[in-house]
């Protein structure tokens, strides 16, 4: 019996469906995307065996809307940052957007705005009126390769004691093993919830700067993925979902509405 050179109707339908799936940018690339998250107090944490946090909720909503799904992987910051720098199709959050990092990633956000400050142990009588005063203390605790760590290093600080977790620097300050740490206006409350550290034991002694947190997508990430995530986040802002997530975790706090990049704005 001679076999037809033409596909049957069922074969043609199968091939058409296959081609359609391959051309879908969101679903086709979903399995290729890695989503890495730094465990930091209220933004990314595990409760009752489940991953949660305000940043987790934002990213999960973006993935739901974009159709680009991936499992969120809690990963130590230094390793996650190295992976996002070296590999395509990697999302990393929450990430501080800085001048030095700006050209290294695609950015979705800002998803949060924080105030960095030097914190001291209450009763230590440490007075800080300038960065020079901070350079003269015995030790400042930082989270290794964090944006705050890089900020101090770039400003000539040589008295840094780096730790592999943010929780440990608060503990060291509590026990008097450090003179200062760089905290944030919302970070202490989150650390207190997850570690039991008493926030009343710390005092802000000098404000440093205000910074924005983003979702960073590796530089070689597929353009359709970047576009889909950006579009999904803009939709969240428009319909109020973004604001509701932030205020559920931080009642009364206003989420950022603008993208502030002074190193870019000054050149326009």
C-alpha positions in Angstrom: 0.0 0.0 0.0 1.4 3.4 -1.0 1.8 5.9 1.8 0.5 9.4 1.2 3.1 12.2 1.0 0.7 14.6 2.7 -0.1 14.6 6.4 -3.5 13.6 7.7 -5.7 16.2 9.3 -4.8 15.0 12.8 -1.1 15.2 11.9 -1.5 18.7 10.5 -3.4 19.8 13.7 -0.6 18.3 15.9 2.1 20.2 14.0 0.2 23.4 14.0 -0.3 23.1 17.8 3.4 22.4 18.3 4.4 25.4 16.2 2.0 27.6 18.1 3.4 26.5 21.5 7.0 27.1 20.4 6.2 30.6 19.3 4.7 31.6 22.6 7.4 33.7 24.3 6.1 33.3 27.9 5.3 29.7 28.2 8.1 28.6 25.9 10.8 30.2 28.0 9.1 29.6 31.4 11.2 26.5 32.1 14.4 28.3 31.2 14.0 31.2 33.7 15.6 30.9 37.1 14.3 33.1 39.9 16.6 33.6 42.8 15.6 35.4 46.0 17.7 36.6 48.9 16.2 35.7 52.3 15.8 39.0 54.1 13.3 39.4 56.9 9.9 40.5 55.5 10.8 40.5 51.8 11.6 36.8 51.5 11.2 34.3 54.3 9.8 30.8 55.1 6.7 30.5 57.3 5.3 27.1 58.1 7.3 25.5 55.3 6.1 28.0 52.7 8.0 30.8 51.0 6.4 34.2 51.6 7.1 37.9 52.0 6.1 41.1 50.3 8.7 40.7 47.5 7.7 37.1 47.0 4.1 38.1 46.6 5.1 40.8 44.0 7.2 38.4 41.9 4.5 35.6 42.1 1.9 38.1 40.8 4.2 39.2 38.0 4.7 35.6 37.0 1.0 34.8 37.1 0.3 37.8 34.9 3.1 37.3 32.4 2.6 33.5 32.0 6.3 33.1 32.7 6.5 30.7 35.6 9.5 29.5 37.6 10.1 28.2 41.1 11.6 30.8 43.4 14.9 29.6 44.8 16.0 31.1 48.2 19.8 31.6 47.6 22.5 33.3 49.6 23.1 36.8 48.2 26.7 36.5 47.1 26.1 33.3 45.2 22.8 34.5 43.7 24.4 37.7 42.5 27.3 35.8 40.9 24.8 33.6 39.0 22.7 36.5 37.8 25.9 38.2 36.5 27.2 35.2 34.7 24.1 33.5 33.2 21.2 34.4 31.0 17.5 34.2 31.9 18.0 34.8 35.7 15.8 37.0 37.9 17.2 38.2 41.2 15.3 40.0 43.9 15.2 42.2 45.9 18.2 44.0 44.4 19.4 47.6 45.1 19.8 49.5 41.9 23.0 51.5 41.9 25.1 53.4 39.4 27.7 50.5 39.4 25.1 47.8 38.8 22.8 49.8 36.4 24.3 48.6 33.1 24.7 45.0 34.3 21.0 44.1 34.5 17.5 44.8 33.2 15.4 46.4 36.0 11.8 45.9 36.9 10.5 48.3 39.6 11.2 50.0 41.9 9.4 47.7 44.2 10.5 49.3 47.4 12.3 52.4 48.8 14.4 52.2 51.9 16.5 54.6 54.1 20.0 53.4 55.0 21.3 54.4 58.4 24.1 53.6 60.8 22.7 51.8 63.8 24.5 51.6 67.2 23.7 49.6 70.4 21.6 51.7 72.7 23.7 53.1 75.5 26.9 52.9 73.6 27.2 56.7 73.5 28.6 56.5 70.0 28.1 59.8 68.2 28.3 60.0 64.4 28.0 63.3 62.6 29.7 62.5 59.4 31.2 59.6 57.3 34.6 60.5 58.8 33.3 59.9 62.3 32.1 56.4 61.1 35.5 55.7 59.6 37.1 56.1 63.0 35.1 53.6 65.0 36.6 50.2 65.6 34.2 48.0 63.5 31.2 48.3 61.3 29.2 45.1 60.5 28.1 44.6 56.9 26.4 41.8 54.9 29.1 40.6 52.4 28.7 41.9 48.8 25.5 43.7 49.8 25.0 47.2 48.2 25.6 48.8 51.7 28.8 46.9 52.0 29.9 48.1 48.5 28.8 51.6 49.3 31.1 51.8 52.4 34.0 50.1 50.6 33.7 52.6 47.7 33.8 55.4 50.2 37.1 54.3 51.7 36.0 52.4 54.8 38.6 49.9 56.0 36.9 49.0 59.3 34.3 46.7 57.9 33.6 43.3 59.4 31.6 41.2 56.8 29.2 38.5 57.6 27.4 35.9 55.5 24.0 36.8 56.8 22.2 40.0 57.8 20.8 38.4 60.9 24.4 37.8 62.3 25.4 41.4 62.1 22.4 42.4 64.2 23.3 39.7 66.7 27.0 40.9 66.8 25.9 44.5 67.4 23.5 43.3 70.2 26.4 41.5 71.9 28.7 44.5 71.6 31.0 42.8 69.1 30.5 45.6 66.6 30.3 49.4 67.0 27.9 50.0 64.1 26.0 48.3 61.4 24.1 49.7 58.3 20.4 49.1 58.7 17.3 50.3 57.1 14.0 51.9 58.2 12.1 48.7 57.6 14.9 46.1 58.0 15.1 46.1 61.8 11.4 45.3 62.3 11.7 42.4 59.9 14.8 41.1 61.6 13.1 41.4 65.0 10.2 39.2 63.7 12.4 36.4 62.3 15.2 36.3 64.9 13.8 37.6 68.1 16.2 40.5 68.3 14.8 43.3 70.5 14.6 46.5 68.3 14.7 48.6 71.4 18.3 47.7 71.9 19.3 49.7 68.8 19.4 53.4 67.9 19.8 55.2 64.6 22.9 57.5 64.9 23.3 58.7 61.3 21.2 58.6 58.1 23.2 57.5 55.0 21.0 57.6 51.9 17.7 56.5 50.4 17.8 53.7 47.8 15.4 51.8 45.7 14.9 48.0 45.4 14.2 46.3 42.1 13.9 42.9 40.5 17.1 42.5 38.5 17.0 40.4 35.3 20.3 39.2 34.0 21.7 41.1 31.0 21.3 38.3 28.5 17.7 37.5 29.5 15.4 37.0 26.6 13.9 40.3 25.5 10.3 38.9 25.5 10.8 37.9 29.2 12.0 41.3 30.2 9.1 43.0 28.3 6.5 40.6 29.8 7.7 41.2 33.4 7.8 45.0 32.9 4.3 45.0 31.5 3.0 42.8 34.3 4.5 45.1 37.0 3.1 48.2 35.3 -0.4 46.5 35.3 0.0 45.9 39.1 0.6 49.5 39.7 -2.3 50.6 37.5 -4.9 48.4 39.1 -3.7 48.9 42.7 -2.4 45.4 43.4 1.2 46.6 44.0 0.0 49.1 46.6 -2.2 46.6 48.3 0.7 44.1 48.7 3.1 46.7 50.2 0.5 48.1 52.6 -0.5 44.6 53.8 3.0 44.1 55.0 3.7 47.7 55.9 0.5 49.5 56.9 0.6 53.1 56.0 3.7 52.9 54.0 3.5 54.5 50.5 5.1 52.4 47.7 7.4 54.2 45.3 5.7 55.6 42.2 8.7 57.0 40.4 12.0 55.5 39.2 14.9 57.6 40.5 18.3 57.1 38.8 20.4 60.2 39.5 23.3 58.8 37.5 21.0 58.7 34.5 18.8 61.7 35.1 21.8 64.1 35.4 22.8 63.1 31.8 19.5 63.8 30.2 
